[in-house]
Amino acid sequence: MTQHNHLADKVIIVTGAASGFGRLISEKAAARGAKIVCADIDEAGLAATVAAITDAQGVALAVVTDVTRSADMNALAQRALTGYGQIDVLVNNAGVMPLAFFSDHAEALPAWERCIDINIKGVLHGIVAVHDQMIAQGRGHIVNLSSIYSNFPVAGAAVYGASKAAVNFLSDSLRVESQGRIKVTNVRPTGVPATNLGGGIVNQAAVVGILGQNAPAYLQQMAAHVAGELPAESSDVENIEYYALEPEYLAEQIIYAIDQPWGVSISDITVRASGDGYIL
């Protein structure tokens, strides 16, 4: 099969582009010739992402955006149109992960409310902001970042898991309504410790839900990793015992989903480290 570059000249909006997955996706897509509209509330981080892209001869612009505000998302879409004349892809990447037990509610409630605003409303605002333009163009692609936490309810992730289950519902509903006009990709990342998401955890003990019976062994591996004592077979991506996915491997698969002919839609993605301990 002849290989083509289906990213070249696509206009791609990426939320949460100031760091983590968002920055990786932005840089990788730009390297393939896409024009990137980077959105985030972190102005300094956005500037760093755009600088990295333009220093590498890529094309990108920054738009400070709060995804919880529909007006901001509408302005983001308009800026993409003003700058590049079209919107081919929206990557709804911005998200937070406030893991906590119900018994942590006094401390966790503000973080849970923010989670609902970002993880659910932010995705909805993104869809609404680009929907009419994509329909008018006759085609478009929306990529929504969900999580394996959406697969099944577990202790310690009630609100976060529910927010990502809502993303699944939004994605599948949009796919059904928009077939033949807007492609939809729902991404369910496994645990990726090297991202910024861990910084939002309210109670570190709440990670037990995603680990279940594997918690003691996996937490021991993480401690060894931090101490620089992880066995080589667990840290080598070429080894079947590779224990924790580096963000770039997931970002590559998101790029792969975008890098398809308009007539091919990769609807769902889950990428795991083959030796990870996550049970969902």
C-alpha positions in Angstrom: 0.0 0.0 0.0 1.3 3.4 -0.9 2.1 5.6 2.1 0.7 9.1 2.2 0.9 12.0 4.7 -2.7 12.9 5.5 -1.6 15.5 8.1 0.0 17.9 5.6 -1.8 21.3 5.6 -4.6 20.1 8.0 -5.6 22.8 10.5 -5.6 21.1 13.9 -6.9 22.7 17.1 -5.4 21.1 20.3 -6.6 22.0 23.7 -4.4 21.5 26.7 -1.5 22.2 24.4 0.8 23.8 26.9 2.2 20.6 28.2 1.8 16.8 28.3 -0.1 15.0 25.6 -1.3 18.2 24.1 2.3 19.5 23.5 3.4 16.1 22.1 0.5 15.9 19.8 1.0 19.5 18.6 4.7 19.0 17.9 4.2 15.7 16.2 1.4 16.9 14.0 3.3 20.1 13.1 6.4 18.0 12.1 4.1 16.2 9.6 3.1 19.5 8.0 -0.1 20.4 9.9 -1.0 23.9 11.0 -1.6 23.8 14.8 -3.8 26.1 16.8 -2.6 25.6 20.4 -5.1 26.3 23.2 -4.6 26.3 27.0 -5.1 28.6 30.0 -1.3 28.5 30.6 0.0 31.3 28.5 3.7 30.7 29.2 3.4 27.0 28.4 1.5 27.8 25.2 4.3 30.1 24.2 6.9 27.4 24.8 4.9 24.9 22.7 4.6 27.3 19.8 8.2 28.3 20.0 9.2 24.6 19.9 7.1 24.1 16.8 8.2 27.2 14.9 11.9 26.7 15.8 11.5 23.4 14.0 10.1 25.2 11.0 6.5 24.2 11.8 3.4 26.4 11.7 1.5 27.2 14.9 -0.3 29.9 16.8 -1.3 30.2 20.4 -4.7 31.1 21.8 -5.2 31.5 25.5 -8.4 29.6 26.2 -10.4 28.4 29.1 -12.3 25.3 27.9 -14.9 25.7 30.6 -16.1 28.9 28.9 -18.1 28.3 25.7 -17.3 31.9 24.6 -13.6 31.1 24.8 -14.0 28.0 22.7 -16.1 29.8 20.1 -13.3 32.5 20.0 -10.7 29.8 19.6 -12.6 28.3 16.6 -12.9 31.8 15.1 -9.2 32.4 15.6 -8.4 29.2 13.7 -10.6 30.3 10.8 -9.1 33.8 10.8 -5.6 32.4 10.8 -5.9 29.4 8.5 -9.3 29.5 6.8 -10.6 26.1 8.0 -10.8 23.6 10.9 -10.0 20.1 9.9 -9.4 18.5 13.3 -10.2 19.3 16.9 -8.3 17.4 19.7 -10.2 17.8 22.9 -7.2 17.0 25.1 -7.6 19.3 28.1 -8.4 17.4 31.3 -7.8 16.9 35.0 -7.8 13.7 37.2 -8.8 14.4 40.8 -8.8 10.9 42.1 -10.3 10.7 45.6 -12.7 8.6 47.7 -16.2 9.8 48.6 -14.9 10.1 52.2 -12.5 12.8 50.9 -15.4 15.0 49.8 -14.6 18.0 52.1 -11.2 18.3 50.4 -12.1 17.0 47.0 -15.4 18.7 46.1 -13.8 21.8 44.5 -11.5 19.6 42.4 -14.4 17.4 41.4 -16.5 20.4 40.3 -13.6 21.6 38.2 -13.2 18.1 36.8 -16.8 18.2 35.6 -16.3 21.6 34.1 -13.2 20.7 32.2 -13.6 17.0 31.3 -17.3 17.2 30.3 -18.2 20.8 29.6 -14.9 21.4 28.0 -15.4 18.6 25.5 -19.0 19.7 24.8 -17.9 23.3 24.3 -15.2 22.1 21.8 -17.7 20.0 19.8 -20.2 22.8 19.6 -17.6 25.4 18.7 -16.4 23.5 15.6 -19.5 21.6 14.6 -21.1 24.0 12.2 -17.9 24.9 10.5 -17.0 21.2 9.9 -20.5 20.6 8.6 -20.3 23.6 6.3 -16.9 22.3 5.0 -18.4 18.9 4.4 -15.9 17.1 6.6 -14.0 17.3 9.9 -12.5 15.1 12.6 -13.0 15.4 16.4 -10.7 13.5 18.7 -11.8 13.2 22.4 -9.5 12.1 25.2 -11.3 9.7 27.5 -9.6 7.2 29.8 -9.6 3.5 30.7 -11.2 4.7 34.0 -14.4 5.1 31.9 -14.5 1.3 31.3 -15.8 0.3 34.7 -16.5 2.0 38.1 -13.8 1.5 40.7 -13.1 2.9 44.1 -11.3 6.2 44.2 -12.4 7.4 40.8 -16.1 8.0 40.9 -16.1 11.6 39.6 -13.2 11.2 37.3 -14.5 8.0 35.8 -17.9 9.4 35.4 -16.5 12.4 33.6 -14.7 10.2 31.1 -17.7 7.9 30.7 -19.6 11.0 29.7 -16.8 11.7 27.1 -17.5 8.2 25.7 -21.2 9.0 25.5 -20.6 12.3 23.8 -18.2 10.7 21.3 -20.4 7.9 20.3 -23.5 10.1 20.0 -21.6 12.6 17.8 -20.4 9.7 15.7 -23.9 8.4 15.1 -25.3 11.9 14.3 -22.4 12.9 12.1 -21.6 9.8 10.0 -20.3 10.8 6.6 -19.6 14.4 7.7 -17.5 14.4 10.9 -15.2 11.5 12.0 -14.9 10.9 15.7 -12.1 9.2 17.5 -12.4 8.3 21.2 -9.1 7.8 23.0 -8.9 5.9 26.3 -5.4 6.3 27.6 -4.1 3.7 30.0 -2.1 4.9 33.0 0.7 7.1 31.8 2.7 8.2 34.9 4.9 10.7 33.1 2.0 13.1 32.2 0.9 16.0 34.3 -2.4 14.3 35.2 -1.0 12.8 38.4 -0.6 16.3 39.8 -4.3 16.6 40.2 -4.8 13.5 42.4 -6.4 14.5 45.7 -5.7 11.3 47.6 -2.8 9.2 46.4 -4.3 6.1 47.9 -7.2 6.4 45.4 -5.0 4.9 42.6 -5.8 1.5 44.1 -9.0 1.3 42.1 -7.2 1.1 38.8 -4.7 -1.4 40.1 -6.8 -3.8 42.2 -4.9 -7.0 43.1 -1.8 -5.6 41.3 -1.5 -2.6 43.6 1.4 -3.9 45.8 3.6 -5.1 43.0 2.9 -2.1 40.7 3.5 0.5 43.4 6.7 -1.2 44.2 7.7 -0.9 40.6 6.9 2.8 40.6 8.9 3.3 43.7 11.9 1.5 42.1 11.5 3.7 39.0 11.6 6.9 41.0 14.7 5.6 42.9 16.4 4.7 39.7 16.4 1.0 40.6 13.8 -0.4 38.1 15.0 -3.6 36.5 16.0 -3.2 32.9 13.3 -5.5 31.5 10.6 -3.3 33.1 11.9 -0.1 31.6 12.8 -1.4 28.1 10.1 -0.7 25.6 11.4 -3.6 23.5 10.7 -6.0 26.4 7.3 -7.7 27.0 7.6 -6.8 30.7 7.7 -3.0 29.9 5.7 -1.7 32.9 4.6 1.9 32.2 3.8 3.7 28.9 5.7 6.7 27.9 3.4 9.5 26.7 5.0 9.6 23.2 3.7 6.1 22.4 0.1 7.2 23.0 0.7 10.5 21.1 2.0 8.5 18.1 -1.3 6.5 18.0 -3.4 9.7 18.1 -1.3 11.0 15.2 -1.9 7.7 13.4 -5.7 8.1 13.9 -5.5 11.6 12.4 -3.2 10.5 9.6 -5.9 8.6 7.7 -7.8 9.2 4.4 -11.0 11.1 5.0 -12.9 7.9 4.3 -11.2 5.9 7.1 -12.2 6.6 10.7 -10.4 5.0 13.7 -13.2 5.2 16.3 -11.5 3.9 19.5 -8.0 3.7 20.7 -6.5 2.1 23.9 -2.7 1.8 24.1 -1.1 0.0 27.0 2.3 -1.0 28.2 2.3 -4.8 27.8 3.5 -5.3 31.4 1.4 -2.7 33.1 -0.7 -3.5 36.2 -3.9 -1.7 35.4 -7.0 -3.9 35.5 -9.5 -1.7 33.6 
